């Protein structure tokens, strides 16, 4: 409380900008947001937004990733099966919600083609990979047999994402089925 | 040859419109295409495009799906393993190509949120589901043990799609790994 953080002003500006972007996504969807809209809403100069993020899609992508990660703490149930089921259910529920669906579509729409802003694109799944690695490391410490991080991405997260995009939203029971299949190997 | 098709004029108009949309996607990417641009390029009235497709995203989505399906004929190698590997490799190669990547991104960007144009959205994966069903039916006739269509969608197509979106493009060897894993169960 009252502790000054280094870079406090920069951090506060980022917070104001992120709030403006999140509000614009919720209001208009992801398609129609220009850097100037964000600048106006946040009360900052568009030039400084361009200097920091380069492209409006990079900024929208960062906000979408942050909003999608804003959820219950990482489950720690005492077993990998329990952790992955709780984690998968929470993602499925998020993708099925109105806000979660808006931010997920913003993320998809602003993900860059290969070659453009490559690091922003590859960073999209980084927070999810980190969560998976944490759960797997805890399981290994308990002596459990674990799949790899890629296997969890490919066979739990990918089906949830593709169903959210093209199918009826995945329900939580489907997340559980995917985990049972992953661990049955 | 010279055979008149019923609805020939409608089919020809559709062809001209689809060519215009495909050219615009290749030139500009998926983001900046308006119904009026398509009307101008195709030489048809924008009102008739709206009457037939309702929303520019529905039209772009249909064209993207058609372009993505424009590929080698469905493999028929004599085994499900061979068919799925050839099919998966061909999809991975397509997603890694410049054109394939443009049309895939157009497809993703125009896929509707749940509730809007629901049938267009759910139809996106229909051509892929149909291909899978054909390969599985042939395998069952040969007496092979087969996974379900959903399992092929969730564990072969979904990882290829999610890697194309967020990762380094999936290479053809990865498609083969996914097939081996799917059939090892």
Contacts between the chains, C-beta under 8 A, distances in Angstrom:
chain1	res1	chain2	res2	distance
A	29	B	113	7.8
A	101	B	113	6.1
A	101	B	114	6.5
A	102	B	113	7.7
A	105	B	113	6.0
A	108	B	108	5.5
A	108	B	109	7.5
A	108	B	165	6.9
A	109	B	108	7.5
A	109	B	109	5.2
A	111	B	165	5.6
A	111	B	166	6.5
A	113	B	29	7.8
A	113	B	101	6.0
A	113	B	102	7.6
A	113	B	105	6.0
A	114	B	101	6.5
A	114	B	168	7.8
A	114	B	169	6.0
A	121	B	166	6.7
A	122	B	166	7.2
A	122	B	167	7.0
A	122	B	168	7.6
A	124	B	166	4.9
A	125	B	166	4.8
A	125	B	167	7.2
A	153	B	159	7.9
A	153	B	162	7.4
A	154	B	155	7.8
A	154	B	158	7.8
A	154	B	159	3.9
A	154	B	162	7.4
A	154	B	163	7.7
A	154	B	178	7.4
A	155	B	154	7.8
A	155	B	155	5.9
A	155	B	159	7.1
A	157	B	162	7.1
A	158	B	154	7.9
A	158	B	158	4.2
A	158	B	159	4.6
A	158	B	161	7.2
A	158	B	162	3.9
A	158	B	163	7.9
A	159	B	153	7.9
A	159	B	154	3.9
A	159	B	155	7.1
A	159	B	158	4.6
A	161	B	158	7.2
A	161	B	162	5.6
A	162	B	153	7.4
A	162	B	154	7.4
A	162	B	157	7.1
A	162	B	158	3.9
A	162	B	161	5.6
A	162	B	162	6.7
A	163	B	154	7.7
A	163	B	158	7.9
A	165	B	108	6.9
A	165	B	111	5.6
A	166	B	111	6.5
A	166	B	121	6.7
A	166	B	122	7.2
A	166	B	124	4.9
A	166	B	125	4.8
A	167	B	122	7.0
A	167	B	125	7.2
A	168	B	114	7.8
A	168	B	122	7.6
A	169	B	114	6.1
A	178	B	154	7.4
A	185	B	185	7.7
